[in-house]
């Protein structure tokens, strides 16, 4: 019988994606392992392989279609001896049983994770309202009536974004029971647009990446108890050592950046202060052994944080080559999920943009992030008491207080500063 090809889940948190491009057409013969489509998630565009062999009998989802739910049919494959007449009318309908995987926050409590989604509602006419389990659960928590929400998913299915952008009607009985909890009100897009009537503006549609960044960082800023530690770092010894190394590595085509030294310094510091090399896991803390360092890379429309695993075990030249490769593929949105997920600590460097200093937001489940500013010549008092000029770089470390206490955070930052100010010892 005909085989339905379903929208794949290309990452643990993927709920829906965009069918960016078909690499086959109806009538083509495919074998297991053949590339058949390009799927765009919130983070990357990835190639999708066939797992069965047969003939493409019908393409159900046109390329360029957004919001295709995970596990919904996107095409039908015919086996030997079958024809298009064998497909039937049901092939064009998404499977209700194949609900998209729900995104679970690393900070969700076990009780919340086990909470069942409310039953699917019906409209006044008795017609069933199709919504993902996560959308129904959020709607129940916000007091939303799903019959009043228009779904943006396949066949009008209500998805997470639809209920997050909706506002609940006020309930008189809820007011009588208890005062409303202090919470940021949902943004009413139409109300905001109305404020700017008569002014010229362009409405820019949010893509999956921007929606994810907005949701994750809003949650992080509201739920992670941040504290901040700041230090100035003298770069003169590092810049001199870097210049010497680059001359020796020139024949190999390797050119080390200051950022490569920062990655190495952070990786070594996580080994020097092992209690800081940890991540928040809801009801526990995971103490990491290796130094897996994430580095923020700006791309068009958002950012990636590719992870350099075992950074403490790698040479500066190896870290430099790996970082260049990851950054290039990040900008092309060609990273695989395992290349940007994980890590215990992150680095965000805006020094190349001339920023003196800034405070970065911790990206859960990481325990901290180092915000790096530009190196600038500044007057300083030397060890002999004489006024001199030095290259100074300002850094701010944002820390999740649930994982790292103040003294541990201070020790970690001091270790990072010590490594950067004494780069030769860092490589010993």
Secondary structure, DSSP 8 states (H G I E B T S, - for coil): --EEEE----STT--EEEEEEESS-TT-EE-TT-EEEEEE-SS-EEEEE-SS-EEEEEE-S-TTEEEEETTSEEEEEE-TT--GGGS-GGGGS--SSS-------TT--HHHHH-------B-TTS-B--B-HHHHHHHHHHT--GGG----SGGG-B-HHHHHT------HHHHHHS----------HHHHHHHTTTS--------HHHHHHHHHHHHHHHHS-EEEEEEEEE-HHHHHHHHHHHHHHGGGT----HHHHHHHHHHHHHHHTGGGSEEE-SSSEEE-SS--EEEEEEETTEEEEEEETTGGGS-HHHHHHHHHHHHHHHHTT---HHHHS--SEEEEE-GGGT---------TT-SEEEEEEEEEEEEEE-TTS-EEEEEEEEEEEEEETTT--HHHHHHHHHHHHHHHHTHHHHT-
